[in-house]
Amino acid sequence: MDNNLSDFYQIFHANYGKYGFSHHLSSKTRYFQSEIGNGKKILDLGCRDGVLTKILTIGNEVTGMDVDSKACELCRNSLGIQTIWHNLNELLPLEGELYDVVVLSDVIEHIFLAEQLVSESFRVLKPGGLFLGSTPNAYYWTNRWQMIRGADLAEYNDPTHVHFFSLESLNRLFSNVFSQTTIIPYGKHAFTRYWPAMFASDFFWKSKKQ
């Protein structure tokens, strides 16, 4: 495990107010709870300090995993669940077909080896298991306007993002691994449902392992 990467994320999470915070928490809560239900064995990849993980534990058995060792400790102590300190750019230190659900919420955009992580999520899922997650739409209309103005992506996106997903590229990523994926556009713009590639601020997804 790379201590430097863990230290980097500890500093980043502390300086940018990421501990105790999750984007669109109420919407994610409704979405994940409606899809997961109860009695499931869940792997939460990129659990951080457990803000979102907490809602997954209701009626379920959850294991958290994160590159930030402090976040793993906070999550474990606050929720009483198992956590695994691990760099998600590396193969998951788990046997195959262990989990009913794998959750990857606002994490895939931080991962250099994104397709490998999707493949690893597929591997650790039981047959019929669900892969659920979310990611920002890098090509939301306000971001496009910034591009037209000549601003660099890094100026208005999280500086730890290494992938910038569109609706098309996200579909392509999952279709290389899962045979069945549904992407749900999320956003408050009135045109979100009519032109999601432009007006959805985020994408939620559901992939199923056949």
Secondary structure, DSSP 8 states (H G I E B T S, - for coil): --HHHHHHHHHHHHHTT-TT--TTHHHHHHHHHHHH-SS-EEEEET-TTSTTHHHHTTTSEEEEEES-HHHHHHHHHHH--EEEE--TTS--SS-SS-EEEEEEES-GGG-TTHHHHHHHHHHHEEEEEEEEEEEE-TT-HHHHHHHHTT--GGGTS-TT------HHHHHHHHHTT-SEEEEEEE-SSTTTTT-HHHH-SEEEEEEE--
